[in-house]
Amino acid sequence: MLFPQARIRKWDFIMACARLAPYLLKYCRNRLLTTIRFPDGVGGESFFQKNAPSFRPSWIETYRSGEIDYILLNQVPSLIWLANLAALEFHVSFHTAAEESFPTELVFDIDPSIPDFSKVVEVALLTRQVLNKLNLDGIAKTSGATGLQIYVPIEPVYTYEQTRRIGEMIARYLTEQHPALVTIERRVEKRGDKVYFDYLQHWHNKTLIAPYSPRAVPEATVSTPLQWDEVTEKLSPKTWTLHTIFSRLEEKGDLFAPIYGGERYRLDEILRFLEQHRL
């Protein structure tokens, strides 16, 4: 039993991954994959796996970056093979293998310091207000664990160093405008009850949970894209699970679809502003 509380056996998990594949693989395609494997299920020992195992089938696609042979999660059989290895979470890079220096989105990870998700919602909405003032917009998704993430689709022509400057500007603005609510303090013990606004995760060789990836928590939650009118104090990251995500997909379709075929923003004006003001 991979998820005892949710009553999900390995076979159930493999079948759920097969059903999620049309949505999960879209974002994962050609990105560097890190999985978290739980051979004995949730609650048992786990480990991160970046390097493709030596016993992988010949048809598993890989890409070498530095000293690591990453799996490229491009095909349904690859996903099924990983699910059978009890890879319960799929984390991917912010860039594709073809363009390692250029992220495809500007991404913010918003996490609570205490069990109060309404504060995470508040910070996400404030972040969107800032983005709109910069003539940008993004798509929010639950992490499936405790937080929310916002993806802003950008032209993949800006380096991580450039996007870091914009992320830091937004982060510092939010902490200055809402000092009792938002923090960029990395040490958990020093955050108090503030919401952690993580702009640093968006970087070379780092990853974030993929849209529609399951999470290795007792409820078997799924990282789920949202409509902005769903981002309210009633929102919970525990709502959508491997039991409930499919009825949502039937009702709403792929809410992450604009990332693939929608507008991609230019950041030139923002970068010029930062340069002119030496920010």
N, C-alpha and C positions, 0 to 999 in steps of 0.2 A: 504494500500500500504506500504510494508516494505521498499522498496527502490524507492521512488518517482522519482528521477532523472533517474534511470535505468529502470523504469516502471516494477518493479518486485513486484507482489502481494504475499501474504502469500502462496497461492497455488503454484505459480511459484517457490517460494523458497523451498517449501517442495519437489516438483518434482526434482528440481536441486540437492537437498541434496541426494535424492534417487539415482540419476545418479552418484553423486560423491562418494557414499558409498563404492564401491569396492576399491577406492583409499584412501579415508579419513580414513576408519576404520582400514586399515593395520597398520598404525603407532599408532593410538589411542588405539589399543587393549591392555587391561589390564593396561592402564596408568590412573593416577588420573586426572579426568577431571574438569576443571573450564570453565563455559560458561559465555558469556555476553549476557544478554537478553534485548531486545528492544521491549516492549509490543506495543508501538505505532509506531514502525519503526525507521529507521535511522533519526536522528534529534530530536527524542523524548527522554524522560528520559530513562536511562538504569541502570542496576545493574549487578555486578558480582554474580554468584551463584556457590559456592563450595559444600555446603551441598545439598544432594539430597532432593527435596521437600517432605514433609510428605504425599502429595497426589499422589505420584508416583505410577504407577501400580506395582503389585507384581512381574512382570517379569523383571523389570529394575534391572540390576546387580549393586551392590554397593560394596565398600570396605572401611572399617573403618580405618582411619589413624589419630592418636591423637583423637581429639574431633569431627572430621569431617567424615561424611558418603559421600564419593565421588561416583559419578556415573562412571561406567566403560563403555565406549562407544564401546561395542563389537558386537552389533547386529544392523541390519538395522532398526528394529522397534524402538529401543532406539533413534536412530538418527531422525527418523520421529517424534517421540513423542516430542523430544526437539525442532525440527524445528517448530512444531505446537505451541510451547510455545514462539516462536520468539527468540530462542537462535541463534543469528546470527554469533557468533564466538565460536570456540572450541580450548581451550588452554589445553595442557597436560603436565604432569610431564616428567622429563628427565629419569626417571626410571619406571620400571613396579611395580605393586603391590607386586609381589613375591620377589622382590629384592630392597627394599626401599633405601638401602645405596649405591647402585651401579648403576650409570648411564650407559646407553647403547651407548651413543655417547659423544664426546667432542664437545660442541656447542659454536659458537661465533655469537653475534648479532651486526651487524654493521649499525649504524644509522647516518644520516646527521644532522648537526646543522642548516643548511640553505637549501633552496630548490635547491640543486645541486647534483643530483643523480650520476653524473659522478665521483664525489669524492668517493662515496660509492663503486662504481665499482673498482676504483683504489685501494682502501684499501682491497677489497675482493681479487683482483689479487695478491697484495703484501702478503696477508695472506696465499694464496695458495703456493706462493714461499717459505715461511717459513716452511709451513707444509711439502712440498716436500723435503726440506733440512733435515727434521727430519724423512724422509722415511714414511711420512703419506700423505693422501689425503682425500678430503672430497667432499660433494655434496652441491652446493649452491641452495638456493631458495629465491624467493622474500618473504618479510613479507606480501605483499599485501597492506601494508600501505606506509611506507617511506624508508624501509631499506632492507638489505640482511642478510641472515643467512647462516652459514656454519656448516654442520654436519660431523663429523669425526667418523665413526663407530669403536667402541673399544670393546674388550672383557669386559663383564660386571663383572669384578673382581676388579676394582679399585674404591676406595671410592671417594666421592665428595671432600674430603680434598686433595687427591692425584691429581685429575683432576684439582682442583683449582690452584695448584702449577704450572702445565703445562700451563694452561690458562693465568695465571699472567705472566709467563716467556715470552710467545709469545706477550702478550699485551705490556709489558714494552719494549721488543725488538723493536716492531713496533714504539712505541712513541719515543724511543731514535734514531732510524734510520730515522724517518720521523716526526720530531717535529712540522713542520708547517702544517702537514696533519692529524695526528692521535692524539687523546687524550683519556685518561681514566678518565677524570674529570666528575663526576656524575652530578654536578650542571650545568644545561643547560646554565645559564647566564654567566658562566665562560668558556664555550667552544669556544666562538668566531665562526669562520667558519669551525672549525676542525670537522672531522668525529669521532663520539664516538664509541670506540671499547669496547663493553660490554662483559666482561668475567665473571662478577659477577652474572648475571642472572642464570647461570648454577649452581644450588645449591639445597639443600634439600627444599622440599615444594614449590619450585618456578615452573613456567610454561612458555611455549612459544607457540605461535600460531602453530597449527598442520599443517603439509603439506596437501594441498588441502582444508584447511578451508576457508570459505568465510570470508570477513572482513566487518565490519559495517561502510563502507564509502559510499558516494553517488554513486560512480561508481560500487559498488558491486564487488570489486576485490576479487581475490582468491590467497592465498599463494601458489606459483607455483614453483616446482623444475625446475632446469635449467641444460642445458649442459654448460660446461665451455666456449665453443666457442660462446655462447650467451651473456656471461658476458662482454659486451663492452659498450662504452660510449653511444651507441644508446639504451641501455636497459632502460626500464621504469617499475616500479612496478605496474603501472596502466594498463599495456597491457592486462593482462588476467583477465577476469571477469566471472561472472556467464553466460554471453552471449557467451563468446569466448573460455572458457576453454575446452569445449567438443571437438571441432574440433582439438585442440592441442593434447588432449589425444588420439584421433583417429590416429593422424599423428605420434606422438612420443611415445605413451604408457606411462607407469609409470616410469619417470626418477628417482624416489626415490627408485626403486626396489633394487638397490645394497645394500641399508641399511638393507634390510631384508634377502637377501640371498648371499651377497658378502663377501669379506674379512673383518675381524675385526682385528684391529691392537692391538698389545701388546705395552704397554708403559713402560716396565721395564727398558730399556736402558736409556730412557729420565729421569725417576725417579732416576736412579742410578747417572746420571750426575748431577742432581740437588742436590742430597745428598752429592756427593763428593765435589761439589763446594759451598756447603752451601747456595744454592739459594732458 
